[in-house]
Structure formats: C-alpha cells, structure tokens
Amino acid sequence: MLNKTREVQHSWDWIFLGFMLAVSGGVIWLTYQLPQKVLFGLIVVTMGGLTGYIYYAIRSTRGLTYEVERAGITINYGFKKILIPYQDILALEVKERAGLTRLAGNEWPGSYSGYFSERREKKLAIVYATELKNLIKIETSDFNYYISPQDNKRFMEKVKLYWNPPSGSDDRPPAVKRPHIWQTGGGILLIFLNLMALVAMAAYINHLAQTVDQMPMHYNFRGEVDRYGSPQELYFMLIGTIIVLPIIVPISDMLARRGIPPYEAARLLYIPLAITVFMGVVIMSMV
C-alpha cells in the first residue's frame, strides 16, 4: 500500500531555487576578477554545493512518500528509505500542533525534514513532512517520527490492519545508554581535526605577523588591492570557528545521546571545520 504525501502546489520552492541561482551567479561574477584563483574556485564549489543541496531538498520533498506494508511503515525521502517496524511502534496519533523546533535539517514552507526537538518531550523528533500541523506522530522507544500523509484517517486505518498497540507500559523496552560524541571514533576525529585546523591557522598567522609588515587586506571589484594592513588583523578570521565550535559540539553530542547514529551526529562538526579551512584558503590567497 502506498500513501503519497500532499503535493506542494506553491511555486515558492522553484522561486527560492531561482533566487539561489541568481545569488550564486552574482557572487561568482563579482569574484571572477580576483587574482586568487584558488579562492575563486573555492567560492564556486561552495555556492554550487549550496544550490545543489536546495535542489535536492526540493525534489526530495515533492517525491516524499509513505508506504504501509506488512513489515512496517517506510518513509521515502530522496535517497533515504527509513523503515519503522510495527514492533517498534508504541503509539500512533494525529497531532494538530506538535510544537517542533528544528535542530538539524530543512525548515521552510512546504519542506520540513531532519531532526527536531518537541515541546515537553525528551525524545528527539524525526520529521519528514510538507507542513508542521495536522501531522501523524509515530512514537517509538528511541524517537518520535512525524509525517504528513495526504489523508490522515485513511493512513491510520491502513496501519491498524497490521499494527497492534502495546497492551501496557511493560511492553516498552528499557532506555539505552549511549556514548557522548567525543567517545565515538568519528566524533573524536572531527573534534581533533577542528582543533588542529585552528592551531595551524593561528600558527600561520603568527608566522606572517613576525615576517611581514604589511599585506593586502581588501580587493575591489576589479581585483585591485585597495587596502593594506598588519597580518595581526587576520586573527579576527578565527572568530567564526571559535564561536561556532563550542555551539556545534554540544548540539552534536545531544543528537548522539538521543539516538541519532554517531556518524550522522558528527557531521555537524564539518561546519566549523569548513569555516576554518575556508578562512585558511582566504588567508593563503592574500599573501
């Protein structure tokens, strides 16, 4: 049995994609004349990646489906295929207002996917829906799943053909104790890489400060240097990572402790690492 989600009828998503293409094109055009071709290439890759991700999210949401079969409920989103076995389902209900707040994933009109926190709930919510109201909540021992079938009543009737609600609290499996993100291989590796990248960047800036008096600090649209300054000003380029890293580590740890696979939770640590690498490339291209 196949239940397809509500189709996104509004053209806002393609308008958003068009806006992103315009922004990407504008940024690439403005930076094309920069003499630092490595930096220009990095900008092209970054803007292309952001645009590609938005396109993937739009296509995935428009093709979002839920399958009700004998094995369980399957969520199809892009390249993902998530099976929720019936024996794992503790409760099933329709929620008019779920009180969800995004932690990691997409959240724009017509496209909601990823990990959310739920008001007055300790468990993490996994959402694959086209809106954040009138949702079906699928409660399991690890997560609360939220989906938006085309017809909630019909969907619930089909699920109840295969699913038997637990008879009582004794049927609920015990809570599982999970490791911190820094106790997993991927987590500790990415934290180490972040710290090493910061140290390496600070050491390089210190080297420049001791060997160079003045260096280019800004370029105009024609790629010409219009301001010189002391290399010590480059320390300000570390602020982004210094602020983001202490925020990302607790969030990544919370996701891992709430049941998200460690390799998925650790992906957030690529954000501060990417910021540091990007700033490092910018600094090296200025020398």
C-alpha positions in Angstrom: 0.0 0.0 0.0 1.4 3.4 -0.9 0.3 6.7 0.6 1.7 9.8 -1.1 2.1 13.0 0.8 0.4 16.3 0.0 1.8 17.7 -3.2 3.5 21.1 -2.8 1.4 23.2 -5.1 3.0 26.6 -4.5 5.8 27.8 -6.8 7.7 29.2 -3.8 10.3 26.4 -3.9 11.3 26.9 -7.5 11.3 30.7 -6.9 13.7 30.1 -4.0 15.9 27.9 -6.2 15.9 30.6 -8.8 16.8 33.2 -6.2 19.7 30.9 -5.0 20.9 30.5 -8.6 20.8 34.3 -9.0 22.8 34.8 -5.8 25.3 32.2 -6.7 25.8 33.7 -10.2 26.2 37.1 -8.7 28.8 36.0 -6.2 30.7 34.1 -8.9 30.6 37.1 -11.3 31.8 39.5 -8.6 34.7 37.3 -7.6 35.7 36.2 -11.1 38.3 39.0 -11.5 40.0 38.3 -8.2 43.7 37.3 -8.7 43.4 34.5 -6.2 42.1 31.7 -8.5 42.2 29.1 -5.7 39.8 31.3 -3.6 37.6 31.8 -6.7 37.4 28.1 -7.2 36.5 27.5 -3.6 33.7 30.1 -3.9 32.4 28.4 -7.0 32.4 25.0 -5.2 30.7 26.4 -2.1 27.9 28.2 -4.0 27.4 25.2 -6.3 27.1 22.9 -3.3 24.5 25.1 -1.6 22.4 25.4 -4.7 22.7 21.6 -5.4 21.5 20.9 -1.8 18.5 23.1 -2.1 17.6 21.5 -5.4 17.9 18.0 -3.8 15.7 19.1 -0.9 13.0 20.4 -3.2 13.0 17.3 -5.4 13.0 15.0 -2.3 10.0 16.8 -0.7 8.0 16.7 -3.9 8.7 13.0 -4.2 8.1 12.3 -0.5 6.0 9.1 0.0 5.0 6.8 2.9 4.5 3.1 2.4 2.2 1.0 4.7 3.3 -2.6 4.3 3.4 -5.8 6.3 6.9 -5.2 7.5 6.2 -1.6 8.8 5.9 2.0 7.7 8.5 3.2 5.2 9.4 6.8 4.6 10.9 7.6 1.2 12.7 10.9 1.0 15.3 11.4 -1.8 17.9 8.7 -1.4 16.7 7.8 2.1 14.5 4.9 2.8 13.5 4.7 6.5 11.7 1.6 7.8 9.7 1.8 11.1 8.9 -1.8 12.1 5.4 -2.3 13.7 7.0 -4.0 16.7 8.9 -0.7 17.5 5.8 1.5 17.4 4.5 2.3 20.9 1.7 4.8 20.0 0.2 6.4 17.0 -1.8 9.7 17.0 -2.7 12.8 15.0 -1.2 16.0 16.3 -2.8 19.3 15.2 0.1 21.3 16.7 3.3 19.4 17.6 5.4 22.3 18.9 8.5 21.3 16.9 11.8 23.2 16.8 14.4 22.4 14.2 17.8 21.2 15.3 19.4 20.0 12.1 17.8 19.7 8.6 15.4 21.7 6.4 12.6 24.1 7.6 11.0 26.3 5.0 7.4 26.4 3.8 6.4 23.1 2.2 9.6 21.3 3.2 10.4 20.0 6.7 13.0 17.3 7.2 15.6 16.3 9.7 15.9 16.3 13.5 13.6 18.5 15.7 13.0 18.9 19.4 9.4 18.6 20.6 7.9 20.7 23.4 7.6 18.7 26.7 9.3 15.7 25.2 12.8 14.3 26.0 12.9 12.2 22.9 14.2 13.5 19.6 11.7 14.1 16.8 12.4 13.0 13.2 10.3 14.9 10.7 9.6 14.2 7.0 6.6 16.3 6.1 5.3 19.2 4.0 3.9 21.1 6.9 4.1 21.3 10.7 0.5 20.9 11.5 -2.1 18.1 11.3 0.7 15.6 11.5 0.8 11.9 12.4 3.0 11.2 15.3 4.6 7.7 15.4 6.1 7.1 18.8 8.9 4.6 19.3 11.3 3.9 22.2 14.1 5.9 20.5 12.3 8.7 18.5 9.1 10.3 17.7 8.5 10.4 13.9 6.3 13.0 12.3 4.8 12.6 8.8 2.1 14.3 6.8 0.1 11.8 4.7 -2.5 13.0 2.2 -5.3 11.6 4.3 -4.6 11.0 8.0 -7.7 9.0 8.7 -7.2 6.6 5.7 -3.5 6.3 6.6 -4.3 5.3 10.2 -6.9 2.8 9.1 -4.3 1.1 6.9 -1.7 1.0 9.6 -4.1 -0.6 12.1 -4.6 -3.5 9.7 -1.0 -4.6 10.6 -0.2 -2.9 13.9 -1.4 -4.0 17.4 -0.9 -1.3 20.1 1.1 -2.3 23.1 -1.0 -3.6 26.0 0.8 -1.5 28.7 3.9 0.1 29.9 5.6 -3.2 30.4 5.9 -3.6 26.6 8.2 -0.6 26.4 11.9 -1.5 26.0 14.3 -0.1 28.6 16.2 3.1 27.8 19.6 2.6 26.1 22.6 4.4 27.4 24.5 6.0 24.5 28.1 7.4 24.3 29.0 11.0 24.1 30.0 12.3 20.7 33.6 12.6 21.9 33.5 8.9 22.8 32.9 7.8 19.2 35.5 7.4 16.6 34.1 9.8 14.1 33.3 12.4 16.8 36.8 12.5 18.4 38.4 12.5 14.9 36.4 15.6 13.8 36.9 17.4 17.1 40.7 16.7 16.8 40.7 18.0 13.2 38.8 21.1 14.2 41.3 21.9 16.9 44.3 21.1 14.8 43.0 23.3 12.0 42.6 26.2 14.5 46.1 25.7 15.9 47.6 25.5 12.4 45.8 28.6 11.2 46.8 30.6 14.4 50.4 29.4 13.9 50.4 30.5 10.3 49.0 34.0 11.2 51.7 34.3 13.9 54.3 33.4 11.3 53.0 36.1 9.0 52.9 38.7 11.8 56.6 38.0 12.5 57.8 38.1 8.9 55.5 40.5 7.0 54.9 44.2 8.0 52.1 44.9 5.6 50.0 42.8 3.3 46.9 43.1 1.1 43.7 43.2 3.2 41.0 44.0 0.7 40.4 44.0 -3.1 37.9 46.0 -5.1 35.6 44.5 -7.8 38.4 44.8 -10.4 40.7 42.6 -8.3 42.9 45.5 -7.3 44.3 45.9 -3.8 42.6 48.9 -2.1 43.8 48.4 1.5 46.9 47.1 3.2 47.2 46.2 6.9 49.1 44.3 9.6 48.9 40.5 9.4 47.7 40.6 13.1 44.3 41.7 11.7 43.9 38.1 10.4 43.3 36.8 13.9 39.8 38.1 13.6 39.2 35.5 10.9 39.4 32.8 13.7 36.4 34.3 15.5 33.9 32.4 13.3 35.2 29.0 14.3 35.9 30.0 17.9 32.2 30.9 18.3 30.7 28.1 16.2 32.7 25.1 17.5 31.6 25.4 21.2 28.0 25.6 20.0 28.2 22.7 17.5 29.9 20.2 19.8 27.0 20.2 22.5 24.4 20.0 19.8 26.1 17.1 18.1 26.5 15.4 21.4 22.8 15.9 22.2 21.8 14.3 18.9 24.1 11.3 19.6 22.8 10.9 23.1 19.2 10.9 21.9 19.8 8.1 19.5 21.0 9.6 16.2 23.7 7.4 14.7 27.1 8.8 15.8 28.3 9.2 12.2 25.2 11.4 11.4 25.5 13.5 14.6 29.2 14.0 13.9 28.5 15.5 10.5 27.7 18.8 12.2 31.3 19.1 13.2 32.2 19.6 9.5 30.6 23.1 9.7 33.3 24.7 11.9 36.0 22.7 10.1 34.8 24.1 6.8 34.8 27.6 8.2 38.4 27.2 9.3 39.5 25.7 6.0 37.7 28.4 4.0 39.3 31.2 6.1 42.7 29.4 5.7 42.4 29.4 2.0 41.4 33.1 2.0 44.5 34.0 4.1 46.9 32.0 1.9 45.5 33.6 -1.2 46.1 37.1 0.2 49.8 36.5 0.8 
